[in-house]
Amino acid sequence: MTADTQSPERTRVAVIGAGSWGTALAILAARNQHQVMLWAREPQIADEINRSRRNPYYLSSVELPETVRATTGLQDAIEGAAFVLLVVPSHAMREMTTLLRPQLRSETVLVGAAKGVENATLMRMEEVVRDVLSERFEPRYVALSGPSFAIESAKGDPTAIVAASRDRESSEMIQRALSSSSFRIYTNTDVVGVELGGAVKNVVAIAAGVVRGLGFGTNAVAAIITRGLAEMTRLALANGARAETMAGLAGLGDLVLTCTGELSRNRHVGVELGKGRKLAEILGEMREVAEGVKTTSSIYELGRRLGVEMPITASIFALLYQDKPAHDAANELMGRPLKRE
């Protein structure tokens, strides 16, 4: 059953993480008449949301519905929640899941909205959550991914994303709960493909930004997107994903958005690197996380482990972690040996 055939059942929802995407998801859930508890790490964010109905740092132009209440208490946030949206950076997913573990119930659906691969273990977010919780229970996990700038979704601009789970009932629950006329969720069973697509596209977006920062045009960006999709697909297939997932919203769709959209944080990092700025300086100016910076390392190592050719990832890894000049990295990106496509 889809959101077109039945109105969402009103329920209690927890959103863990009050950054831009967490705030947007809280707004979307509340517009579907759910009671939303939004967990913020910073007390000033929670206080300001409860006082003025606005997040002072993220999506501050959008008013939050009255049915959103912010808290800094994790137990307060998840108590009685039918599902919990985990909207924290990928490098914080293990820590957050560990903190939540004592309070979580086996029937609670956990929705991972981070796009990355853990550096130390090379685990996807589904694997991290299962690794933390499996001694207590087998988690009901859904990966939420796709082309979705937070501000556009929160404003009600048409958006389409994917909810992927090995458990069809869980993904359809999230589909019903969050879908609306402007926010469309499609279900999928290929969690591996959806999560790897979301992770690799951030690395490719840095590459797309680099060529723009160096002054190259849209021809170069189109080449990066096309070869990036091939690279993403090779890695996903080597991990057991389906090729058609890479051609869908969580693959090509998210890749195009992140490589071309002015709102992309990862593309912004690449643009500034292409202009010759240092990574530490760029990141120091950003309040939100550019997931692709840390994920480049884990995707690079995952590709090496599996013997998958990933030239774009290798060039961006050298740029970020081996002090390769941006111009040299771009020459590698655009100067691959001539061969059959």
N, C-alpha and C positions, 0 to 999 in steps of 0.2 A: 504494500500500500504506500502511496506517495502522498506528499503534502497537498496535492491537488484534490485528493479524494476525502480527506479528513482534516479538520482543524486540529492544531497541536493541542495535546492535553496539557492543561496548566499544571505546573509542577515547580519544585524548588531546584534551583540550579546554582552551582558554585563555579565561579571563574577565578582561577588562581593566577594572578598576574595582571596588574593594572597599567601596563604599557598601552601602546596604540591599539594593537590587535585584541588584547584582553578587554580593553574598554569598548571597542567596537562590538565584540561578541556579547558583552554584557548588555549593550544597547539593543542588539538584535534579539537576544533572548527575552528581554523585558518587553519589547514591542509585540512579542508573541504571547504576552500576558503571563509570563513566568515570573516568579519571585526570585530575584537574583542577588546572591551574595558575592561581592567582588573583593577579593583579597589583594591588599596593597602592602608592599614591604615598607613603604615610607608613611609614617603617621600623618604627615601633612597632606598627602594625597587623599587618604581615607577621610580625614576631617573635612577637607574642602569639598569632596564629592557629597558628603552627607549634609553639608551646610548650604552649598550653592548649586548642587546638581551638575557640577562641571569638574572634570579632571584638570588640575591647574597646569600640568605638563604635557599631557597627551590628548589630542583631539579636543582641545579646550574650547573650540568654536561650537561644539555639539553638546546640547543639553541632554543629560541622562534622565531617563524616565524615573518617576517616583518609586517604582517597584525595584530599583537598584539600590542596595545598601552596601556601603563599603566597610571593611573591617581589616584590622591587622592581626586578627587571631585566626589561625588555620582551623582549629576545631570549630570555632564559631562559623567559619565560612562553609565547611562541608557538612555540618550537622543536618541530617535529613535530606541531603541532596540526592536526587535521582541520578544525576550525572555530574561529573566534575570536569571542567575544561582546564587543562594544564597548559597555560599560555606563558611559559617561562622560556628563556633561551635554552638551547639544546645542552649547553655545558652545565646548566643548573638542574636538568631534569632528574638526575640521580639523587642529588641532595634533596630536592623538593619531594620526590616520591618517598624517600626515606623518612622525611619529617611527617608526611601524611600517613604512612603505613599503620601506625597504631590506631588511627581513627577510621580508616577505610573499611567498608563492608564489601563482602564478596559480590553482592548483587549490584553494586554501584558501577556504572559505566564510566570509564576513564577515557577522556578525549584528548589526545596529544596534538597540540597545534604548533609545536616547535619544528623547525626545518633544519636538521643537522644530523651529524654522526658523531658519537662520543669519541674524543681523542684517544683516551687511554685504552679503550677496549675495542674500538671500531664497531660498536653496536649502534643499530638504529634505535629510535626512541621506543618503539614497541619492545625491543629486546631489553632495553634498560629498565623499563617499567616491569617487565616480566621477571628480570633478574632480581629486582628489589623485592617483589611481592610474592614470588612463586612459593616460598616456604610457608606463607600464610594461606594463599589461595591463588587460583589461576585467574588473572585479571580479565575482565571484559573490556577490551581495548579497541578504540576507534582512532584512526589517523585522519585528521582534518587538514586538507591541503588544497591548493589551487590558486589561480590568479586573483588576488584579492588585496588591493591596497586598503588599509584600514579606514582612512577618511572617506573614501568613496563608498565603501560598504555601509558605514555609519550614517552617511547622508542619504542613503536609499538608492544610490545608483545601481543599475542592474549588475549583478555579480553571480557567477556560477562557480562552485567548488565541488570537492569530492569528499565523502566520508567513507573510508575504507576500513573493513573489519573482516576477520575470519568468521565472525559470528554475525550472520545476516540480521538477526533480530536487533542487535546493538546498533548497527549502522542505520537501520531503518528507523529506530527510535530517535537518533540524532537528526536524521533527515526530517522527520515529522516535527520535531521540537523546534528546529531553528529555521526551516524553510519559510519563505514568504513569496509574495508576488515579485519582489525585486531581488531576493536572496535565494538562489536555487541551489540545492544540494543534491548531487547524484551519488548513488551508492556504488561500491566496488568491493571486491574481495581480495584484490591484489595489494595488500599492505606494503609488501616489499617494494613494489614499483612506485607506489604513491610516495613513500617516505624517501626513497633514493632520488626520485625526481625532484622533490622539494629541496633536498640537500645539494645535489649537484648543480641545479640551476643557479644557486647563489654564487658558486665558483665561476661559472660561465659569465654571470652578470658582471663580476669584477673585470673579467677579460674584455667584455663589451665596453665597459666604462674606460678601460685603459686606452683602447684604440680611439675612442672619442676624445679623451683628454689629450691625446697626442695630436689631435686635429684631423684624424681620418674621418671619412664620411660614412653614410649609411650603407654603402656597398660592403665596407669592412665589417660593420655590425651584423649585416645579414649573413656574411660568411661565418662569423663567430657563432651566431645562433644555430646555423645549419650544422656546422661541425660539432658544436656543443651538444646538439640533440643526438648526433651519432655516438658521441662519447658517453653521454648519459645512458643511452640505450645499451651500449656494450656492457657497461658496469651493471646495470639492472638485470640484464639477461644472465650474466655470470652469477648473479645472486638468486636466480630462480624467478625473477619477475616476468611479466608478460609484455611483449612488444607493444601491444595495443594501448597499454597504460601510458607509455611514453608519448603516444600520439594524441593523448587526451588532455584534459584540463590540468591534471597534476604533473604532466610532463611538458609538452609543447606549449600549452596555454600559459603556465606559470613562467616558463622560460622566456617567452616573448615579452610578457609583462615586465619581468624583472630586468631584462636586458635593454628595454627601450623606454620604460617609464621614468619620468623625472622624479617620482617619489621613491624610487628604489634606493635603499641605503647601500646595498652592495655595489650597485652601479656607481653611486656617488663616490664610494671609496676608490673604485677603479679610475674614475675621471680625475680625481685629485692626485692619485699616483701617476697617472699619465702626464699631469702637469708638472711633475717633478717633486711633489711634496713627500715628506716622510710619513710612514704609516702611523707612528706614534702620535704625531701632530694631528693627523686627520681624525684618528679615533678619540683623541682628547677633546675634540670639539663636538663629538656626537653624544647625545644623551642616551640614544637607543643603540642596541647591539646590531652590528652588521654580521649576521650569522656566517656568511661565507668566509670571513677571515680565519676563524678557528676551524671551520669545516674543511677548508682547503687542505689542511694538514692530514685530517683523517681520511678524506676522499683519496688523496694522493697515496697514503699508506694502504688503503683498502684496494686500490687499483694494482699496486705493486704486489700485494699478497695474492691476488687472483690472477696476476699476469695479464691484466687488461691494458691495452694501449690507451693512454689518456694524455695526449700532448698539451691540450689547453690547461688541464689541471697541473701538469708538470711545470709549465711556464709560469703560471700564477704562484705556485709553490715557491719557485726560485725567486720570483719577484718579492713575495712577502717574507720569506724566511732565509733566503740566501743572498740578499742584497743585489740581485740582478737588476740592472737599470731598466726602467720601463720601456725604453726604446728597443733594447735588446730583446726583452720579453715579447714585445709586439712583433718584432721581426721574426721571432720563432713562431708566433701564432699565425702570422700571415705568410710565412715562407716555407711551408712544409714541402717535402719532395713531391715532384709531379708524378702522379700515378692514377690508376683508375679510381673513380669516386667510390 
